[in-house]
Amino acid sequence: MAAFSFDLRYLNLPSKEITEAKVEEFINEKGTKRINFATSHIYALSKYDKGGGKIFVPFPESIESVIKEKLGSDKRLFESKPPYKEGFYRMFHTDQEYEEFESFVEKYKDIVFLRDHLDLSLALSMNFSDENKRTKIGELEYQAKFQNNKVAEAELIEVCKEWIEELPFYKHADYICAMPGSDPTKDSLPKRVVRELTGHKFTDISDKVSWVSKSAELKNAESPEAKLAALRQSGLTFAEDVNLAGKTVVLLDDLYMSGVTMQYVACKLKEAGAKRVLGLCLVKSRSNTAR
C-alpha cells in the first residue's frame, strides 16, 4: 500500500497551477487584486441590528484560506449572484460568529490579501495609507531600504518574525527565498530579512536562486507587459544541490507592485518541482505599475 503523503498542515491551502500563460492573463485582468481592511475594505464587515451580520469581499483568494485556518474549515465564503454586487460573502446568523470575524478583521486589518496565481500571497501592510502617508511598516521599509537605517531594519525584521509565527502555513515551509535581484552579490533588504528569520524549519536558499542575465530592460520596464518580456529574456537558474520536488517555498520581497516578477519566479519554482509557493512581501504599493 502506498504511503499516505497528504500534509494536513496545508489542508486549507490546496496547491494551485501557475504558468507563464496565467501570468500573462493576470496582467490583463481588470478586477480588484487586493483586500486591505485598514484602507479600501474598511467597511467589509457589517453588523445587523437584529443580530449577526455579514462580511463581503471582492475575491476569496488568499483570504479564505487564512479564514478557514484561523476560524475553522467550515468558514467558507460564497459567491454572490446577480442582481447583487459581484463578490464573495458570508452571513452570520449569531452574534458569536460575527464577533469571531470582527476579531479576525481587527487582527489582520493591516495585512494585504492579494489575488494572484501563487498558492498564497500576502503583504504585511500597504506602504501608504489612504491619506497618502507612509504606514508604520511602510516607513520602516523606506528607512531600511533607502536610508540604511539599521534600527528601522531591526524593527522590520522583528515584525516579520512575529507575522510568520502568527500567519498560517508560512512557518511550516521547507525553504525560504529572498526575491533574486539583478546583482547576486548585492546584500539586498529581502536577503537581510530572510537571513534573520531563524528558529524555523525552513532553509534559506536565497543564494541558490539567481538570474542568468537580468537585463537592463527589466529595470526600466514601464509596464507589466514589458516586465514579463524582460523576465523571459533574463532566465532564472537554481543551484544543482537544491531539491525543490514536492517542497513548499516562501518567496519574500520588500515591495509588491504589479506582482509580475513574483509570479514569474513562482512559476519557475513550480516548473522545478515545488508543490507550493507562498508569497510574502513587506509592503504593497498603492500603484500596480511596473518598476
C-alpha positions in Angstrom: 0.0 0.0 0.0 1.3 3.4 -0.9 2.3 5.7 2.0 -0.2 8.5 2.9 1.6 11.7 1.8 -1.0 14.4 2.3 0.2 17.1 4.6 -2.6 18.0 7.0 -0.8 21.3 7.8 -1.9 22.5 4.3 -5.4 21.1 4.4 -6.9 24.5 3.9 -4.4 25.6 1.2 -4.7 23.5 -1.9 -1.9 23.7 -4.4 -2.6 25.9 -7.5 -1.2 25.8 -11.0 0.9 28.7 -12.2 2.2 29.1 -15.7 3.7 31.9 -17.8 0.4 31.9 -19.7 -1.5 32.5 -16.5 0.9 35.3 -15.5 0.2 36.9 -18.9 -3.5 36.6 -18.4 -3.2 38.1 -15.0 -1.7 41.3 -16.4 -4.8 42.0 -18.4 -7.3 41.2 -15.7 -9.1 44.3 -14.5 -10.8 43.2 -11.3 -9.8 44.0 -7.7 -6.5 42.4 -6.8 -6.1 43.3 -3.1 -8.1 43.3 0.1 -7.0 45.6 3.0 -9.3 46.2 5.9 -7.3 49.2 7.0 -7.9 51.1 3.8 -10.0 50.2 0.8 -12.1 47.5 2.5 -12.7 49.2 5.9 -16.5 48.5 5.6 -16.2 44.9 4.6 -17.8 43.8 7.9 -21.3 44.9 8.8 -23.5 44.1 11.8 -27.2 43.7 11.8 -29.5 45.3 14.3 -31.4 42.1 15.0 -28.2 40.1 15.5 -25.5 38.5 13.3 -24.1 40.3 10.3 -22.1 39.8 7.1 -18.6 40.1 5.6 -18.3 41.0 1.9 -15.0 40.9 0.0 -14.2 41.2 -3.8 -12.5 37.8 -4.1 -11.7 34.7 -2.0 -8.1 34.1 -3.0 -5.6 34.2 -0.1 -8.2 35.4 2.5 -10.4 32.4 2.5 -7.5 30.0 3.3 -6.5 32.2 6.2 -10.1 32.5 7.5 -10.5 28.7 7.3 -7.2 28.0 9.1 -7.9 30.5 11.9 -11.7 30.3 12.3 -12.5 26.8 11.1 -12.5 24.8 7.9 -16.3 25.3 7.6 -16.0 29.1 7.4 -16.1 29.3 3.6 -17.1 32.3 1.5 -19.9 32.2 -1.0 -20.1 33.9 -4.4 -22.8 36.4 -4.7 -25.2 36.1 -7.7 -26.8 38.8 -9.9 -28.5 41.1 -9.3 -26.4 41.5 -6.2 -23.0 43.1 -6.2 -20.2 40.9 -7.6 -18.0 39.5 -4.8 -17.9 36.9 -2.0 -19.7 36.9 1.3 -20.6 35.1 4.5 -23.7 35.7 6.5 -23.5 35.5 10.3 -26.7 34.2 12.0 -25.4 34.7 15.5 -23.6 37.5 17.3 -20.9 34.9 18.4 -19.9 34.3 14.7 -20.0 38.0 14.0 -17.6 38.6 16.9 -15.3 35.9 15.6 -15.0 37.6 12.3 -14.8 41.0 13.9 -11.7 39.8 15.9 -10.2 38.4 12.7 -10.7 41.7 10.8 -9.2 43.7 13.6 -6.2 41.4 14.0 -5.5 41.2 10.2 -6.6 44.8 9.3 -3.1 45.8 8.1 -2.4 42.6 6.1 -2.9 42.9 2.4 -4.6 39.8 0.9 -3.5 39.6 -2.7 -5.2 37.9 -5.7 -2.6 36.3 -8.0 -1.5 32.8 -9.0 0.6 32.0 -6.1 -0.8 29.4 -3.6 -1.0 32.2 -1.0 0.1 35.8 -1.5 0.2 38.4 1.3 1.9 41.7 2.2 2.3 42.8 5.8 0.9 46.3 5.0 0.2 48.9 2.4 3.2 51.3 2.0 0.9 54.3 2.1 -2.4 55.0 3.8 -5.5 56.5 2.2 -4.2 59.9 3.5 -1.0 59.3 1.4 1.2 59.0 4.4 3.5 56.1 4.9 2.1 53.4 7.2 4.2 52.2 10.1 5.7 49.3 8.2 5.9 51.4 5.0 8.1 53.9 6.9 10.3 51.1 8.3 10.7 49.6 4.8 11.6 53.0 3.4 14.1 53.8 6.2 15.8 50.3 5.9 15.9 50.2 2.2 16.7 53.8 1.2 18.2 55.4 4.3 20.3 52.5 5.5 18.6 52.8 8.9 19.7 49.7 10.9 17.4 50.4 13.8 14.4 50.5 11.4 15.7 47.3 9.7 15.9 45.5 13.0 12.4 46.5 13.9 11.2 45.5 10.5 12.8 42.0 11.0 11.0 41.6 14.3 7.7 42.5 12.8 8.3 39.9 10.0 9.2 37.3 12.6 6.0 37.9 14.6 3.8 37.6 11.5 5.5 34.4 10.3 4.6 32.9 13.7 1.0 34.3 13.6 0.1 33.6 9.9 -0.8 30.1 9.0 1.3 27.9 6.6 4.5 30.0 6.4 6.4 28.7 9.3 5.9 25.1 8.0 7.6 25.7 4.7 10.7 23.7 3.6 12.5 26.7 2.0 12.5 30.4 2.2 14.0 32.5 -0.7 14.5 36.3 -1.0 13.4 37.6 -4.4 16.5 37.4 -6.6 18.0 40.8 -7.6 19.9 41.8 -10.7 23.2 41.6 -8.8 23.5 38.3 -7.0 26.5 39.7 -4.9 24.4 42.5 -3.5 23.1 42.1 0.0 19.5 43.3 -0.6 17.0 44.1 2.1 14.9 40.9 1.3 18.1 38.9 1.7 19.0 40.5 5.0 15.5 40.0 6.4 15.4 36.3 5.3 18.8 35.7 6.9 17.5 36.8 10.3 14.3 34.7 10.2 15.9 31.9 12.3 14.3 29.4 14.5 12.1 27.8 11.9 12.4 24.5 9.9 12.7 26.3 6.6 16.1 26.6 4.9 17.3 29.8 3.3 18.0 29.2 -0.4 18.3 32.8 -1.5 21.9 32.4 -2.7 20.9 29.3 -4.8 18.4 31.1 -6.9 19.6 33.7 -9.4 19.0 35.3 -12.8 21.2 34.1 -15.7 21.4 37.6 -17.1 18.9 40.1 -15.7 18.6 42.7 -18.5 18.5 46.4 -18.2 15.1 46.3 -19.9 13.7 44.7 -16.8 14.8 47.5 -14.5 13.5 50.1 -16.9 10.2 48.3 -17.8 7.4 50.8 -17.8 4.5 48.3 -17.9 3.8 44.8 -16.6 3.8 43.5 -20.2 7.3 44.9 -20.8 8.5 43.5 -17.4 7.2 40.0 -18.3 9.0 40.2 -21.7 12.3 41.2 -20.0 11.9 38.4 -17.3 11.6 35.8 -20.1 14.9 37.0 -21.5 16.6 37.1 -18.1 16.4 33.3 -17.3 16.2 32.0 -13.8 18.6 29.3 -12.6 18.7 27.1 -9.5 21.8 25.6 -7.9 22.1 21.8 -8.6 22.1 20.9 -4.9 18.6 22.3 -4.3 15.9 19.7 -4.5 12.6 21.5 -5.0 10.5 18.4 -5.7 7.3 18.4 -3.6 8.6 21.3 -1.4 6.9 24.4 -0.1 8.8 27.6 -0.7 8.2 31.1 0.9 9.2 33.8 -1.6 9.9 37.1 0.2 10.2 40.5 -1.3 10.2 44.0 0.1 7.6 45.6 -2.3 4.7 44.2 -4.2 3.7 46.4 -7.2 2.3 44.6 -10.3 3.1 41.2 -8.9 4.5 40.1 -12.3 8.1 39.3 -11.1 6.9 37.4 -8.0 4.5 35.3 -10.1 7.2 34.6 -12.7 9.7 33.4 -10.1 6.9 31.3 -8.5 6.2 29.8 -11.9 9.8 28.8 -12.4 10.0 27.3 -8.9 6.9 25.2 -9.7 8.4 24.1 -13.0 11.5 23.0 -11.0 9.2 20.8 -8.8 7.9 23.0 -5.9 4.5 22.0 -4.7 3.5 25.3 -3.2 4.9 28.9 -3.3 3.8 31.3 -0.6 4.4 34.9 -1.4 5.2 37.3 1.5 6.0 41.0 0.9 6.8 43.6 3.4 4.5 46.2 1.8 2.1 46.6 -1.1 2.2 49.7 -3.2 -0.9 51.7 -4.0 0.1 51.6 -7.6 0.2 48.4 -9.7 2.5 49.7 -12.4 5.8 48.1 -13.2 9.1 49.5 -11.8 
